[in-house]
Amino acid sequence: MHKRGAFSMHAGHIEQGGHVPVMLDRVLDLLAPALSAPDAVLVDANLGLGGHAEALLAAHPALHLIGIDRDPDAVARSTARLAPYAPRVTIVRAVSDELPDVLARTGHDRVNGVLFDLGVSSPQLDEADRGFAYSYDAPLDMRMDRDQELTAERVVNTYPPDELARVLREYGEERFAARIAQSIARERAKAAITSTKHLADIVRSAIPAATRRSGGNPAKRTFQALRIEVNGELTALERALPAALDALALGGRVVVLAYHSLEDRLAKQVLAARTKDTSPQGLPVPLPEHQPRFRLLTRGAELPSDEEVTRNPRSASARLRAAERIRQG
């Protein structure tokens, strides 16, 4: 987990509230060639506190930025932060997979860049009442959009044990998913599980003692899984990333910052599919209609530097991938 917000690292400012945009220099470098186009448009599909957005607007005086975030708190904070650039900024409260609708509503057929900075923002982690973190005792909430009905409390208390185990296994890569799900089912039969501490205690007791002694907080994977389920994060990315690639103009670029292996794997698969020649085997020359429309700008996933991880520990899990449109179609 991570992440965002703050004054431009390029400008050498102190970061606002200690929240640092992850891999900021690399994001700026990768997007720069695409954003030098006249009347360039960039979509920040997970705006958060607007740290990357602010730096990009400062670096490109003609850039128009469309910022998308589902969290009304993030929308309010980023609107205030980006106020100096207001004539060049459009902020929309929406989920990232609504990107085609957002572009249609704002009158843009094509854009020059799209940034995905996935996962949880620093305020969501640091404000105890949001219920994202196992390090505070708080209501089991975990909604990025507090207007939606599904909460972590509802998942924990109403999903059948088999379905709960599936969520923990698929979204948390939790090898003790079945044991944890059964423990939750036993506990909720006595009384509803409503707090993060209660849930973290149940998870800890369900995991074998030898395993508990290594690998960080034993509740980490369960909390990740619930958060992904509550917010439909992987489903949104599955739809949003292909839509972003479809919207890119020739020379346009996409950058994806992922913070756990499921997000990164999905980004890798989508980009690999779009950068592959699909000509039938055995032909002497590639067929133009089967040539890839995109090329990778990164070899594998790029990691933050040791220096950045020391300065901003939440960047440690970041994995960056990027691609550029090289053909129309």
C-alpha positions in Angstrom: 0.0 0.0 0.0 1.0 3.6 -0.3 0.9 6.7 -1.4 0.1 10.0 -2.9 -0.1 13.7 -2.7 2.3 16.5 -2.0 4.2 19.3 -3.7 6.4 18.4 -6.6 9.6 16.5 -5.7 11.1 18.2 -8.8 10.6 21.5 -7.2 12.3 20.3 -4.1 9.3 21.2 -1.9 8.4 19.6 1.4 5.7 17.1 0.9 2.2 18.1 2.1 1.3 16.1 5.2 4.1 13.7 4.5 2.3 12.1 1.6 4.6 11.6 -1.3 3.7 10.9 -5.0 5.3 7.5 -5.7 8.1 7.3 -8.4 7.2 10.8 -9.4 10.4 11.6 -11.5 9.9 8.4 -13.5 6.2 9.1 -14.1 7.1 12.6 -15.3 9.9 11.3 -17.6 7.7 8.6 -19.1 4.8 10.9 -19.8 6.8 13.9 -21.0 7.1 13.0 -24.7 3.4 12.4 -25.0 2.4 15.6 -23.2 4.6 17.9 -25.3 1.9 17.7 -28.0 -0.1 21.0 -28.4 -3.3 21.0 -26.5 -2.3 17.7 -24.8 -4.8 16.0 -22.5 -3.9 13.7 -19.6 -6.3 11.5 -17.6 -5.3 10.8 -14.0 -7.6 7.9 -13.4 -7.0 7.7 -9.6 -6.5 11.3 -8.7 -6.1 10.9 -4.9 -4.5 14.0 -3.4 -3.4 15.2 -6.8 0.4 14.9 -6.2 1.3 13.5 -9.6 -1.3 15.8 -11.3 0.2 18.9 -9.7 3.7 18.0 -10.9 2.5 17.2 -14.4 0.5 20.5 -14.7 3.6 22.4 -13.5 5.9 20.7 -16.0 3.5 21.2 -19.0 2.0 24.7 -19.1 -0.4 23.8 -21.9 -1.6 20.5 -20.5 -5.3 19.9 -19.7 -5.8 17.4 -16.9 -8.9 15.3 -16.4 -8.8 13.8 -12.9 -11.1 10.9 -11.8 -11.7 9.7 -8.3 -14.6 8.0 -6.6 -13.8 9.3 -3.1 -15.5 12.7 -2.4 -12.8 13.5 0.2 -10.2 13.0 -2.5 -12.2 15.1 -5.0 -12.4 18.0 -2.4 -8.7 17.8 -1.5 -7.4 17.6 -5.0 -9.8 20.4 -6.2 -8.3 22.7 -3.5 -4.7 21.6 -4.2 -5.0 22.1 -8.0 -6.9 25.4 -7.7 -3.9 27.4 -9.1 -4.3 25.4 -12.3 -8.2 25.5 -12.3 -8.6 26.6 -15.9 -6.7 23.6 -17.1 -8.3 21.0 -14.8 -11.5 19.0 -15.0 -12.2 16.8 -11.9 -14.9 14.2 -12.1 -16.2 12.0 -9.3 -16.4 8.6 -10.9 -14.8 5.1 -10.9 -11.9 4.6 -13.2 -13.8 2.2 -15.4 -16.2 5.0 -16.2 -13.4 6.6 -18.3 -15.2 6.3 -21.7 -18.2 8.1 -20.2 -16.0 10.8 -18.6 -14.2 11.4 -21.9 -17.5 11.5 -23.8 -19.0 14.0 -21.3 -15.9 16.2 -21.5 -15.8 16.1 -25.3 -12.5 14.2 -25.8 -12.3 11.4 -28.3 -8.6 11.0 -27.8 -6.1 11.7 -25.0 -2.3 11.9 -24.9 -1.7 10.2 -21.6 -3.3 8.2 -18.9 -1.9 7.6 -15.4 -3.2 4.8 -13.1 -2.0 5.2 -9.5 -3.8 2.3 -8.0 -4.6 1.2 -4.5 -5.4 3.2 -1.3 -4.5 6.8 -0.8 -2.6 8.0 2.3 -5.7 9.7 3.9 -7.8 6.6 3.4 -5.1 4.6 5.3 -4.3 7.3 7.9 -7.9 8.3 8.9 -8.9 5.6 11.3 -12.6 5.9 10.8 -12.3 4.8 7.1 -11.6 1.2 8.4 -8.9 0.4 5.8 -6.0 -0.3 8.3 -5.6 -3.1 10.8 -3.3 -0.8 12.8 -6.3 1.2 14.2 -9.5 0.0 15.9 -12.2 1.4 13.7 -15.6 0.4 12.1 -15.2 -2.2 9.4 -15.9 0.0 6.4 -13.2 0.2 3.7 -15.4 2.0 1.1 -13.6 4.4 -1.2 -17.0 5.8 -2.0 -18.9 6.2 1.2 -22.2 6.5 -0.7 -22.1 2.8 -1.8 -23.9 0.2 0.2 -21.4 -2.6 0.3 -18.9 -2.4 3.3 -16.3 -4.7 4.7 -18.7 -5.3 7.7 -21.4 -6.6 5.3 -18.9 -8.9 3.5 -17.5 -10.3 6.8 -20.9 -10.9 8.3 -23.1 -12.0 5.4 -21.0 -13.8 2.8 -21.2 -17.6 3.1 -18.0 -19.2 4.4 -17.1 -20.6 1.0 -17.6 -17.3 -0.7 -15.6 -15.5 2.0 -12.8 -18.0 1.5 -12.8 -17.4 -2.2 -12.4 -13.7 -1.7 -9.5 -14.2 0.7 -7.8 -16.7 -1.6 -8.3 -14.8 -4.9 -7.8 -11.2 -3.7 -5.5 -11.7 -0.7 -3.6 -14.7 -2.0 -4.2 -16.1 1.6 -3.2 -19.7 1.9 -5.2 -20.1 5.1 -8.3 -18.6 3.5 -10.6 -21.6 4.5 -9.4 -21.6 8.1 -9.9 -17.8 8.4 -13.4 -18.0 6.8 -14.5 -20.7 9.2 -13.2 -18.8 12.2 -15.1 -15.7 11.0 -18.2 -17.8 10.6 -17.9 -19.1 14.1 -17.3 -15.7 15.7 -20.1 -13.9 13.8 -22.6 -16.6 14.9 -22.0 -15.3 18.5 -22.1 -11.6 17.6 -21.6 -9.4 14.5 -18.0 -8.5 13.7 -18.0 -4.7 13.4 -14.4 -3.5 14.2 -11.1 -3.8 12.5 -9.4 -4.9 15.7 -11.9 -7.7 16.3 -11.4 -9.0 12.7 -7.6 -8.7 12.9 -7.7 -10.7 16.2 -9.8 -13.5 14.6 -7.4 -13.7 11.6 -4.4 -13.9 13.9 -5.9 -16.7 15.9 -6.9 -18.6 12.8 -3.3 -18.7 11.4 -0.8 -21.2 12.7 1.6 -19.8 15.3 4.7 -20.7 13.2 3.4 -18.6 10.3 2.4 -15.7 12.5 6.0 -15.2 13.6 7.1 -14.1 10.1 5.9 -12.0 7.2 4.4 -9.0 8.9 0.9 -8.6 10.3 -1.1 -11.8 9.7 -4.2 -9.7 8.9 -2.6 -7.9 6.0 -3.8 -10.3 3.2 -7.3 -10.5 4.6 -7.7 -6.7 4.8 -6.3 -6.4 1.2 -8.8 -9.0 0.0 -11.8 -7.3 1.7 -10.8 -3.9 0.4 -10.5 -5.2 -3.2 -13.9 -6.9 -2.9 -15.7 -3.9 -1.3 -14.4 -1.5 -4.0 -14.4 -3.9 -7.0 -10.8 -2.7 -7.7 -9.6 -5.5 -10.0 -12.9 -5.5 -11.9 -12.5 -1.7 -12.4 -8.9 -2.1 -13.6 -9.9 -4.9 -16.0 -12.2 -2.5 -17.8 -10.4 0.8 -17.3 -7.0 -0.1 -18.6 -8.2 -1.4 -22.0 -10.5 1.6 -22.3 -7.5 3.9 -21.6 -5.4 2.2 -24.3 -8.3 2.6 -26.8 -8.5 6.3 -26.0 -4.8 7.1 -26.6 -3.8 9.2 -29.6 -0.9 8.1 -31.7 2.2 8.7 -29.5 0.0 8.7 -26.4 1.3 6.9 -23.3 -0.1 5.0 -20.4 1.7 4.6 -17.0 0.4 2.1 -14.4 1.6 2.1 -10.8 0.5 -1.1 -9.0 1.0 -1.9 -5.3 0.3 -5.6 -5.1 0.9 -8.6 -7.4 -2.7 -9.0 -8.5 -2.9 -5.4 -9.9 0.6 -5.8 -11.5 -0.2 -9.1 -13.1 -3.4 -7.7 -14.6 -1.5 -4.7 -16.0 1.2 -7.0 -17.4 -1.4 -9.2 -19.1 -3.3 -6.3 -20.7 -0.2 -4.6 -21.9 1.3 -7.8 -23.2 -1.8 -8.6 -25.3 -1.7 -5.1 -26.8 2.0 -5.2 -27.7 2.0 -8.6 -29.4 2.1 -9.3 -33.1 -0.9 -11.6 -33.8 0.1 -12.6 -37.4 -0.5 -16.3 -38.0 2.6 -18.5 -37.5 4.8 -19.3 -40.5 4.1 -16.2 -42.7 7.2 -14.7 -44.3 6.2 -11.1 -43.3 3.9 -9.8 -40.6 0.5 -8.8 -41.7 -0.1 -5.0 -41.2 -3.5 -5.5 -39.5 -1.9 -8.0 -37.0 1.0 -5.7 -36.0 0.9 -4.4 -32.5 -0.7 -1.0 -31.9 1.4 -0.4 -28.8 5.0 -0.9 -27.6 6.2 -1.4 -24.0 8.3 1.4 -22.5 9.4 -0.6 -19.5 11.3 -3.9 -19.3 9.2 -5.9 -16.8 8.0 -3.9 -13.8 10.2 -1.0 -12.6 10.7 -0.6 -8.9 11.3 2.5 -6.7 14.9 3.2 -5.8 16.3 2.3 -2.4 16.5 6.0 -1.6 12.8 6.5 -2.4 11.8 3.5 -0.2 13.9 4.9 2.6 12.3 8.3 2.2 8.7 7.0 1.6 8.3 3.4 3.0 4.8 3.1 1.4 6.4 3.2 -2.0 8.2 -0.2 -1.3 5.5 -2.3 -3.0 5.2 -0.1 -6.1 5.6 -1.7 -9.5 5.5 0.6 -12.6 4.7 -0.4 -16.2 4.2 1.8 -19.3 3.3 1.6 -23.0 3.0 3.9 -26.0 0.6 3.8 -29.0 2.7 3.4 -32.1 -0.1 2.6 -34.7 -3.7 3.8 -35.1 -6.5 1.3 -35.2 
